[in-house]
Amino acid sequence: MAGFLRWEPPRLHIGAESGEAKVTSVDLFYDLVFAVVMAQLATALAEDISPAGLLTFVVLAIPAIRLWISQTLYSDRFEALDVSYRLFVFSAMLPAAGLAIAAPTGLGAGFALYALSVVAGRVVLVGQWLRSGRHEPRVMPLALRYLAFYVVEAACWGAAVASANEARLSFVVAAIAADLVLPLMTTRRQGELGEFSREHLSDRFGAFFLIVLGQLVIVAILIMTRDRQPSPADLAAGALSFALAFVLWWVYVDHVAGRPLRPGPPWNAAWVYLHIPLFMSAAAVGSGVFTFVTRGERAVPEAARLLLCGSFGLALLLTGIVEVTLVPLRLEGRLQRTTLIHVVPAALSIALGFLGRGLPAIPLMLVMLAIGLIALASGEYVRATV
């Protein structure tokens, strides 16, 4: 109890100098709240699988993912076991809950709450950085850089709330652009603070990927049983959707999770940026699955088929690309071979979206599962023979 009640100043962790950190229960609690946000966004996309619905999903998912990433990177630098850190993490969870509440309404009636939650999350984050800068003077220039960018981003979100629906999107895009540019503008300052704990980041991102997939499986079960007793075909489609999520998890765990990042800020930045579309593609797989689990014996609408096959293929492809940012396990050159084996299954999955017209849900998902197993088996073969 005495350890929990400690109130200590933040202390900078520098990679291996402080020992490789582990994913803690506080991390997982925080991640779980953001996984709910992703599940809500995926559910909203499932209800409006259209170009407009997809655009709304993207412009709302990116700020949520970036907010999670930003807090995760701060935690890698300053995570502690004292009461102050836990209270700050709890404070960061509240804006995430606001995102989850507002997500189903997209850019419409609940957008003000979504924008306010993004800004509130940034306020909590920059408050942590400024507090750390007060105790660690070399951190203060980076904290002030964050403050300047977050003021610009907050102004864009405020303008988006005040604008009519037609102009709202342009301000949201401006806010996203400011947020995405920030890591590039702070690379040198981050480098001056020393290395991130690369194994910790790899474990943390892997845990979040798993939680997002798990949340989507839960939502799929709830949707399947919400309005009626599921038919045997629905149950079969549900089992196949679970298998698809399991394959994505397996491929990611074997090729990405738990492996250290290549040293250097450019590799760290590439790791971060690539996970944004990877997390979105995993959530979009869930959006497609939500339609499939109630259509076991029937043909699936074209939009849902394209979404599921395309997002599944994109997730496989991005997993392979992310692997380029990791330290090779044994031999130089091995990484490139294991990366390339994802390309063919990804292309097959995307092609299935265009060529599978008229296929009922179950046969289509069986073909997708076979494609995923090809990626999985190819990876295992390469890992065993190199």
Buried (B, 14 or more C-beta within 10 A) or exposed (E): EEEEEEEEEBBBBEBEEEEEBEBBEBBBEBBBBBBBBBBBBBBBBBEBBEEEBBBBBBBBBBBBBBBBBBBBBBBBBBBBEBBBBBEBBBBBBEBBBBBBBBBBBBBEEBBBBBBBBBBBBBBBBBBBBBBBBEBBEEBBBBBBBBBEBBEBBBBBBBBBBEBEEEEBBEBBBBBBEBBBEBBEEBBEBBEEBBBBBBBBBBBBBBBBBBBBBBBBBEBBBEBBBEEEEBEEBBBBBBEBBBBBBBBBBBBBBBBBBEBBBBEEBEBBBBBBBBBBBBBBBBBBBBBBBBBBBBBBEEBBEBBBBBBBBBBBBBBBBBBBBBBBBBBBEEEEEBBEBBBEBBBBBBBBBBBBBEEBEEBBBBEBBBBBBEBBBBBBEBBEEBBEEB
